[in-house]
């Protein structure tokens, strides 16, 4: 196996040794950062998938609540019970329910997109006032 010093001892001495250690340290930091980035990207992907699935479930709950006059908890119980009975995930049951209700609209999960406010929170009206769209509070 080739070596950096070409087989000679003492190639990295004094300042050269310190510089070589700094390069090695930076390489280690870069590898750690790459691993951290990979894990963070996986987490973000998982969170987006979870929020998208939740959107489907919430829409199905709303459909059940409106159609059957039940609460959100009761609507989730209906979805959960059908999930257990049919051996499918709750999100699959919810998607099927939405498909049955309006096959033209489709049930592909709506992607979750965070609300952006241009770096500052939205202006909230004073108590008792009607909010005005675009007002600066």
N, C-alpha and C positions, 0 to 999 in steps of 0.2 A: 504494500500500500504506500503510495507516495506521501511524503510529509511536506509541510510548509517549509521547514528548515532544510530540506534536502538531505536529511540524515546527519547534519552537523549539529553538535551540541553548542549551546550558548548563542544561537542565532538571534534569539529574542532576549536581549539583555538591556537593563537600564530603561531608558525612555521608550525604546522600541517594544519592550515587554509590556509596559504600561499601555501603550497605544494598541497593541494586539489585544490586551484584556478589554479595553474600551470597545473595540470592534466586536469582540465576542459577546460582550454585555449587550450591545445594541442589537446584535443578531438575535439574542435570546428574547429581548423585549419585543422585537418585531414578530417573532414566532408566537409569543404569548398574546400579543395584540391580534394577530390573525385568528387565533383560536377563540378569543373573546368575541371578535367580530362574527365569526361563524355561529357561535352559540347565540349571540344577540339576534342575528338574522333569523335563526330557527325559531326563537321566541316570538319575534314579531310576526312571522308567518303563522305560527300557531294562534296567536292572539287575533289576527285578522280572520282566520278560519273560524275561530270560536265566535267572534262577534257577528260574522256573516250567518252562521248557523243559528245564533240567537235571534237574528232578525227574522228568519223564516219561522221559527217557533213563535215569536211574538205576533207575527202577522196571522198565523193559524189560530192562536189564542184569541185574537181580536175577532176573527171570523166566527169562532164558536161562541164567543161572548155575545156578539150581535145576533146570531141566528138562534141561540138557545136561551138568551137572557140569563147567563150565569156569570159568576165572578171569574177573575183571572186565575185564581187558584183552582177553581173547579174546572176551568177550561184546560189547564195544564194536567189535571188529574185525568181528564178524558183522553188527552194525547198520550199520557204515560201508560194508562191501562191498555189502550190500543197497541202501543209499542210492545208491551209485555205479551199481549195476546198473540200478536203477529210476529214476534221475534225480530223486530226491526228497531232501529234507533228512533228516538223521539223526533229528531230532525227529519228523518225519512218519512215518518207518519205525517208530520206537519207539511212537508213538501207535497205529499200525495193529496192531502186535504185541500191545499191551495190549488193544485192542478185540477181536482174534481170540481172545485167551486168556479174556476174560470180558466178553462184549458187554453184559451186564446192568449192569456197574459203570460203563461209559462211560470215555472217555479224555480228557475235557476236562481240560486242564492244571490241576493242582491249584495254586491260588495260593500263592505263597511268603509266609509270614508270619514275621517275625523273632521269635525267642524273647525274651520279656521277663522280667526277674527283679526287677522293682520297684525298679530303681535300684542294686541291689547284686548281686554275683555269688552263685551258689548255694553253699550250704555243702557242702564236700567232706569225706567221712569221713577219719579218720586211716588211715594205711596198715594194711591187714589187717582193717579193720572193714567190715561190710556197711552200705551207705548206708541211712538211714532217711528215708523220704519225709516232708518237712515239718520235719526236724530243723534246728536252727540251728547245727550244727557244733560 
